[in-house]
Amino acid sequence: MGSHSPEGGHRSRRTKYADDAPDGRDSGRNERKDGFYDKKFDDSASRRNRSRDRNSRKRSRTPDLDDRRSRSRERAKKRDRDGDRNRGRGTRRDRDRSSERAGRHHRSFGRDRPRQRSQDSKRSRRELRREEDDKPDRPDSKRSIVKRSGPLLSQGDTFAISNGEEPEIPKEKPNFGNSGALAAASNSVAQADGSTITLKYHEPPEARKPPPRDVWKMFVFKDSNIVDTVELSLRSCWLVGRDTAVVDLLAEHPTISSQHAVIQFRYTEKRNEFGDKIGRVKPYLIDLESANGTSLNSEKVPESRYLELRSKDMVKFGLSTREYVLVLAPKE
């Protein structure tokens, strides 16, 4: 091959292909008009094409990136605004709570003030009423109603009190209940001189005379000697004392009262193991609140209380040394 001159029929490959490229640039074609293929030139052209494609892709991606960035900025601004709102809500809540507390305090203070005003007004009204009541020159002045405790009053009494008057005091009605005077008269004994002696003791409803099969006797001992014997079965009641006008068994010791004690026979009932009633007449001793008391088997008996007497019991009245022994005679 010979050298190529600028005037010759052959131009350089680069110049040839540069002329063939549109817009004065290399079109990147790999073929020549004579069909000659240059591999090195083709590689450079393909690289140029790839760089153009990348640039075009970058240009197409830039709007999307801008949109994404703007969206992210909007989201960040929105988050900031939400945070500011939440902070504002918290401060608003605190403000609301503080204002609510202040309102409560103000309301409570406002409630107390009307009460105080009402109390002051009540006091002033009371003082005015008292002044009006105290004035005697005004007959038509209204007086305060008198408050009373107890049962409800009648209509007339209520009307009188409302007018400031005192209600009528009811008259005492006759009492037909038992006064005890008739009972005292029935237990009294008339004397020859016209005076009466009231008995301290009255026989109870269950008083009975002992049956003939039960023979009760009382032996009176003085210094281990039998001074007297009393048949107790002859009577249902024996009154012991110093008053000869009323007593049944005379005891003349000065420490014995005029109506000292009583030996009373009483009918009592008991049930046996089969549920049957069994009644018996037994002697009982009762002290009539005497001054020096009564003793049974060397023990003082209580006042106004029945004590059952059994065979061989020993009774002493007052400070007397005489001993009264009860004995139930054996049955034949």
Secondary structure in CASP SS format (residue, H / E / C, confidence):
PFRMAT SS
TARGET T0000
AUTHOR 0000-0000-0000
METHOD secondary structure of the structure
MODEL  1
M C 1.00
G C 1.00
S C 1.00
H C 1.00
S C 1.00
P C 1.00
E C 1.00
G C 1.00
G C 1.00
H C 1.00
R C 1.00
S C 1.00
R H 1.00
R H 1.00
T H 1.00
K H 1.00
Y H 1.00
A H 1.00
D H 1.00
D H 1.00
A C 1.00
P H 1.00
D H 1.00
G H 1.00
R C 1.00
D C 1.00
S C 1.00
G C 1.00
R C 1.00
N C 1.00
E E 1.00
R C 1.00
K C 1.00
D C 1.00
G C 1.00
F C 1.00
Y E 1.00
D C 1.00
K H 1.00
K H 1.00
F H 1.00
D H 1.00
D H 1.00
S H 1.00
A H 1.00
S H 1.00
R H 1.00
R H 1.00
N H 1.00
R H 1.00
S H 1.00
R H 1.00
D H 1.00
R H 1.00
N H 1.00
S H 1.00
R H 1.00
K H 1.00
R H 1.00
S H 1.00
R H 1.00
T H 1.00
P H 1.00
D H 1.00
L H 1.00
D H 1.00
D H 1.00
R H 1.00
R H 1.00
S H 1.00
R H 1.00
S H 1.00
R H 1.00
E H 1.00
R H 1.00
A H 1.00
K H 1.00
K H 1.00
R H 1.00
D H 1.00
R H 1.00
D H 1.00
G H 1.00
D H 1.00
R H 1.00
N H 1.00
R H 1.00
G H 1.00
R H 1.00
G H 1.00
T H 1.00
R H 1.00
R H 1.00
D H 1.00
R H 1.00
D H 1.00
R H 1.00
S H 1.00
S H 1.00
E H 1.00
R H 1.00
A H 1.00
G H 1.00
R H 1.00
H H 1.00
H H 1.00
R H 1.00
S H 1.00
F H 1.00
G H 1.00
R H 1.00
D H 1.00
R H 1.00
P H 1.00
R H 1.00
Q H 1.00
R H 1.00
S H 1.00
Q H 1.00
D H 1.00
S H 1.00
K H 1.00
R H 1.00
S H 1.00
R H 1.00
R H 1.00
E H 1.00
L H 1.00
R H 1.00
R H 1.00
E H 1.00
E H 1.00
D H 1.00
D H 1.00
K C 1.00
P C 1.00
D C 1.00
R C 1.00
P C 1.00
D C 1.00
S C 1.00
K C 1.00
R C 1.00
S C 1.00
I C 1.00
V C 1.00
K C 1.00
R C 1.00
S C 1.00
G C 1.00
P C 1.00
L C 1.00
L C 1.00
S C 1.00
Q H 1.00
G H 1.00
D H 1.00
T H 1.00
F H 1.00
A H 1.00
I H 1.00
S H 1.00
N C 1.00
G C 1.00
E C 1.00
E C 1.00
P C 1.00
E C 1.00
I C 1.00
P C 1.00
K C 1.00
E C 1.00
K C 1.00
P C 1.00
N C 1.00
F C 1.00
G C 1.00
N C 1.00
S C 1.00
G C 1.00
A H 1.00
L H 1.00
A H 1.00
A H 1.00
A H 1.00
S H 1.00
N C 1.00
S E 1.00
V E 1.00
A E 1.00
Q C 1.00
A C 1.00
D C 1.00
G C 1.00
S C 1.00
T E 1.00
I E 1.00
T E 1.00
L C 1.00
K C 1.00
Y C 1.00
H C 1.00
E C 1.00
P C 1.00
P C 1.00
E C 1.00
A E 1.00
R C 1.00
K C 1.00
P C 1.00
P C 1.00
P C 1.00
R C 1.00
D C 1.00
V C 1.00
W E 1.00
K E 1.00
M E 1.00
F E 1.00
V E 1.00
F E 1.00
K E 1.00
D C 1.00
S C 1.00
N E 1.00
I E 1.00
V E 1.00
D E 1.00
T E 1.00
V E 1.00
E E 1.00
L H 1.00
S H 1.00
L H 1.00
R C 1.00
S C 1.00
C E 1.00
W E 1.00
L E 1.00
V E 1.00
G E 1.00
R C 1.00
D C 1.00
T C 1.00
A C 1.00
V C 1.00
V C 1.00
D C 1.00
L E 1.00
L E 1.00
A C 1.00
E C 1.00
H C 1.00
P C 1.00
T C 1.00
I C 1.00
S C 1.00
S C 1.00
Q C 1.00
H C 1.00
A E 1.00
V E 1.00
I E 1.00
Q E 1.00
F E 1.00
R E 1.00
Y E 1.00
T E 1.00
E E 1.00
K E 1.00
R E 1.00
N C 1.00
E C 1.00
F C 1.00
G C 1.00
D C 1.00
K E 1.00
I E 1.00
G E 1.00
R E 1.00
V E 1.00
K E 1.00
P E 1.00
Y E 1.00
L E 1.00
I E 1.00
D E 1.00
L C 1.00
E C 1.00
S C 1.00
A C 1.00
N C 1.00
G C 1.00
T E 1.00
S E 1.00
L E 1.00
N C 1.00
S C 1.00
E E 1.00
K E 1.00
V C 1.00
P C 1.00
E E 1.00
S C 1.00
R C 1.00
Y C 1.00
L E 1.00
E E 1.00
L C 1.00
R C 1.00
S C 1.00
K C 1.00
D C 1.00
M E 1.00
V E 1.00
K E 1.00
F E 1.00
G C 1.00
L C 1.00
S C 1.00
T C 1.00
R C 1.00
E E 1.00
Y E 1.00
V E 1.00
L E 1.00
V E 1.00
L E 1.00
A C 1.00
P C 1.00
K C 1.00
E C 1.00
END
